[in-house]
Amino acid sequence: VTMSRRSSLTKSLSSVFLSSKEKKDDGDENTPTFLQSSSLGPQIATILEKYADKIHDDSFLKIVRQLEFWFANQKLPEDELLALTERLAKTASWREVVDDESIPDEQKFKIPTVRYGRTELQMPIITCGGMRIQETWIPDNTPLLRSNKSKVVKSKSQDNLKDVILSCLKLGLNHFETARFYGSSEVQFVDALVNLMENGTIQREDFIFQTKLMAGATSTKEDFAKQWEASWSNVDKLGYVDLLSFHCVSDSGQVDNILSEDKDGLYNFILGLQEEGKIKHIGFSTHGDAENIMRMINSNKFDYVNLHKHFFGDYHAAGTLDTLGGQGNEACVKRALELDMGVFNISPFDKGGKLYRPSAAVAAAIGPEMRPIAFAALHPWKTMGMH
């Protein structure tokens, strides 16, 4: 690479990506030290420039930070650092490859799918979760503060969501998960998916839609039905819900209420929706302790479960160790799989240790061959057979 090209890239990295002030020379303190290396810098610059127009700025910044970490902090050998640069840059340019019409579809990467327990759904091992996908957190049924649905679906965030969904589908990531309590997320997901169906881009069978409803310890059938009707007013355009979940089942009172055999109970109400064809499969999500999770699983009433099982700790929010000898969430996963339930791992990257911003110790322990996020995704798959 010529010195002028290297200088241009260095200045770009320093002033744009690292937010430093422009200096008179390339060797200022804000310039990545790996680029200051006379032997290594030009080689890395060449690799990065090769992919520069295919990588989003945010991804480019993350690559630079990782290279700086492995060069300056971990003293990675030059040959390994060059291999890492190539791997990171190539991975970050995935969208360009997916959108390249000259490449046959069968040669493009697709996210693997697995049988999702007794549902028989082919579930992608990565999900597009909707907890942080919304124009507003205000629920659409809150009096006075109720968000305007027509305004929400005309927002800039809605255009971005459609782009996200299309990108997901191109990769084979077709599981879209949301909830009533995720603000306008449910409304926006449905609007985007319906729009794509109406213009012929996708068919209903091309995706798996999941939403969740909250059931409190004292919730009545009438309470739950009102919540369902609010949700169905959004999702009826899809025809049916693939996966309907009891949301955040975390304490014994909730478990008692949900598992009640009362003909006017919550579970029997959902069975009625299933008989009407409005929902396909019944499950639950939980942030609770293993004792209550095991009670729900052992009831054998559910087709799948969303829970926490992470290398860096399994518990979140109200979750604590159970009181029956320390079964833990691992025992819950094993039991669910024995009963042929689908098992979905909640938030392995955030609640599993904020691995999008890992500590130096964690990153170094995992090593340059695998980023912490990849480790968090692969660990439960390899050790537990869950995704």
C-alpha positions, 0 to 999 in steps of 0.5 A, spaced: 500 500 500 502 506 498 504 511 504 498 516 501 493 511 502 496 509 508 496 516 511 489 517 508 486 511 512 490 513 518 487 520 518 480 517 517 481 512 523 483 517 527 479 523 526 472 519 524 472 513 528 476 515 534 474 522 534 480 525 535 483 532 532 486 532 526 494 532 527 500 534 523 503 527 523 501 520 523 504 518 529 499 522 534 497 519 540 490 517 538 492 513 532 492 506 533 498 503 535 498 497 530 498 502 524 504 506 527 508 499 526 512 500 520 512 492 518 505 491 520 501 497 519 501 497 511 499 490 511 493 491 516 491 498 512 491 494 505 486 489 508 482 494 511 482 498 505 480 492 501 473 492 505 472 499 507 466 500 502 463 494 504 463 495 512 458 500 516 462 505 520 460 502 527 463 495 525 469 499 522 470 502 529 469 495 533 474 492 528 479 497 530 478 497 537 479 489 537 485 490 533 488 495 538 486 490 544 490 484 541 496 488 538 497 493 544 494 489 550 495 482 548 501 482 544 498 478 538 504 475 533 503 479 527 501 473 523 495 472 527 493 479 527 493 479 520 489 473 520 484 476 525 484 482 521 482 479 515 477 475 518 474 481 522 473 485 516 470 479 511 465 477 517 463 485 517 462 485 510 456 480 510 451 485 508 454 486 501 455 479 500 448 477 502 445 483 497 450 481 491 445 478 486 451 475 482 452 470 487 447 464 487 443 464 493 445 457 495 452 459 496 450 465 501 451 464 508 444 462 511 443 461 519 442 454 521 436 451 524 434 446 529 428 442 530 424 446 536 422 441 540 415 438 539 412 444 536 416 441 530 418 448 527 425 449 524 427 454 528 433 459 526 439 458 532 439 466 532 433 470 533 431 477 532 428 479 539 424 486 539 425 488 546 429 494 544 425 495 537 420 500 538 418 507 537 416 508 544 415 504 550 408 507 552 403 501 551 398 502 546 392 501 551 394 506 556 389 511 557 391 519 555 398 517 554 396 511 548 401 512 542 398 513 536 399 507 532 398 510 525 404 515 527 408 510 530 408 506 523 410 512 519 416 513 523 423 513 521 424 507 526 419 503 522 423 504 515 429 501 519 425 496 522 423 493 515 430 494 513 432 489 519 427 484 517 429 484 510 436 483 512 434 477 517 430 474 512 436 474 507 440 470 512 435 465 514 433 469 521 426 468 521 424 468 528 421 475 530 419 475 538 416 481 541 411 482 547 405 486 549 410 490 554 415 492 549 412 498 548 410 499 540 414 493 538 408 488 537 405 494 533 411 495 529 413 488 527 406 486 525 405 492 520 412 491 517 411 484 516 404 485 513 407 490 509 412 485 506 406 480 505 402 485 502 407 487 497 409 480 495 416 480 498 414 474 503 409 469 505 406 468 512 409 461 512 416 464 511 417 467 518 415 465 525 412 470 530 412 470 537 409 475 542 408 474 550 402 476 555 403 477 562 399 473 567 400 476 574 398 472 581 391 474 581 390 475 574 383 473 572 380 470 565 377 477 564 384 480 565 388 476 561 382 476 555 382 484 555 390 483 554 389 478 549 384 482 545 389 488 545 394 484 542 390 480 537 387 487 535 395 488 532 396 481 530 390 478 527 392 481 520 398 475 520 392 470 521 395 467 527 401 467 532 406 461 531 408 462 539 404 465 544 407 465 551 406 467 558 411 472 559 416 473 565 413 467 569 417 468 575 414 467 582 410 462 585 403 466 585 404 466 578 405 459 577 399 457 581 395 461 577 397 459 570 397 452 572 390 452 575 385 447 572 379 451 573 375 451 567 375 459 567 383 459 568 388 462 564 391 456 561 384 453 559 383 460 556 389 460 552 387 452 550 381 455 547 385 460 543 389 454 540 382 451 538 380 457 534 386 457 530 389 463 533 395 461 536 399 454 534 403 453 540 403 455 548 409 456 552 412 461 557 418 465 558 421 466 565 426 470 569 425 467 576 428 461 580 429 454 578 424 451 583 418 455 579 421 454 572 421 446 574 414 446 576 412 450 570 416 445 566 414 438 569 406 440 568 408 438 561 403 443 559 407 447 555 411 446 548 417 451 549 420 455 554 424 461 554 429 462 560 436 464 562 442 459 561 449 462 561 456 461 562 457 467 566 451 466 570 444 464 569 440 469 573 437 475 572 432 480 576 428 476 581 432 470 579 435 466 585 438 459 586 432 454 588 431 451 595 431 444 593 438 442 593 441 447 587 438 444 581 439 450 577 437 452 570 441 447 567 437 442 570 431 445 568 434 445 561 435 438 561 428 436 564 425 441 558 429 437 553 427 430 556 419 432 555 421 435 548 420 442 549 423 447 545 428 451 549 430 458 547 436 462 551 434 469 553 439 475 552 445 471 552 449 477 550 446 482 555 444 479 561 449 473 560 455 478 561 454 484 557 458 481 552 458 486 546 462 490 551 466 485 554 472 486 560 479 485 557 479 479 562 474 475 558 476 477 551 483 475 553 480 468 556 476 467 550 482 468 545 482 472 538 479 466 534 472 467 537 469 473 540 465 473 546 458 474 543 460 468 539 462 464 545 456 466 548 452 463 543 455 457 542 456 455 549 449 453 550 449 449 543 455 445 544 454 443 552 446 443 552 443 442 546 439 449 546 440 455 542 
